[in-house]
């Protein structure tokens, strides 16, 4: 996957708690993180690193004909098979387009809802979130011109009366290689012909 | 019968004793190291020259002409493609010619003389070598540092090989040894070489791939067939060997950096 991640703003997670957040000492079991995208994107995949989150729900806000609609594209996706145990707690995940319930096209905001029912863990979150857009159809690589002319398709040439191309090519190749050796050995060293105590002297220049 | 071993043994004893002396064994060790490094085709002749140079050095320290010929001898020991041996020979030659008291570096006159001798020993005529020497030689009073010395020596050695190759190329292009080559063919061949040399400066690997694609046998055959359609293969103006060699030399020399 060579596409670059789309730039996005990840807001800090908001905990869902019952009761007063300040006085109540129980730890929250749900965190919600919003990610806003600069412009509507067709999402190819979302990748992230888990940190002790057990279940993930992903909701997308899509821009559809000047109205914004929220849809759920992933419901209770299991990140940790046993919320009390370590398995999957630090894993890297990648949610691909075809795993989603709806087409993630023209997405403006992504909402990640993290759930961790176990009381084992003090904190849980997901990190290193990257959103990758769909690759463009006409992604062209620069194919050098000489590469396409390597295997000529025309009919075989009439070489009657011409010198042997193998011998000629071999000599040319050696001459080319010798010139390359010479060029590679060129240094920037100088005699200092025009230097006078480290600088050029105009009078000396005029003599040569 | 009993006498022979007696008459032989004193002589062989003294020979063995002579070789076992520390100075002699050090000399032999040095000579063998040089021999192993350069691997000449005539090892005995090489050893003879080596010891001759050593004795000449012992007699008369700094006769200039002798030092130039000694430097040339060292440079002739290894072909430039044997890179490490060639480099160490260049270092030895440099130290032979360097003028210690005046700030280290080879005096320009000696350097230019050495380059001229290198070119003539490489089989280059004066007229072929002249444009190259104009670019790389120094004035008599100038002092040449090691990097430049090495570059100049390597350039002359490589140029000699290059001219030899261009002579082989001319022979390949000419249809018969006694007949000159067709001018159009010569020009086509030289222009494929020029194209390859002019390949744009990208990364080394990409540049080598592109250049080698331009001088593959198929490309060369195509270039030759284009300028020489089957109908007119026999006649047409010709180019003689010297003109071809000069044109090829010009391609090389154009890429040699002028010394300043």
Interface residues (C-beta under 8 A of the other chain):
Chain A: X144 X146 X147 X149 X150 X152 X157 X158 X159 X160 X161 X162 X163 X164 X165 X166 X167 X168 X169 X171 X172 X173 X174 X175 X176 X178 X179 X180 X181 X182 X183 X185 X186 X187 X189 X190 X191 X193 X194
Chain B: X80 X108 X138 X139 X142 X143 X144 X145 X147 X148 X150 X151 X154 X155 X158 X159 X161 X162 X165 X166 X168 X169 X172 X173 X174 X175 X185 X189 X192 X193 X196 X197 X206 X208 X210 X211 X212 X213 X214 X215 X216 X217 X218 X219 X220 X221 X222 X224 X225 X228 X230 X233 X234 X248 X251 X252 X255 X256 X257 X259 X260
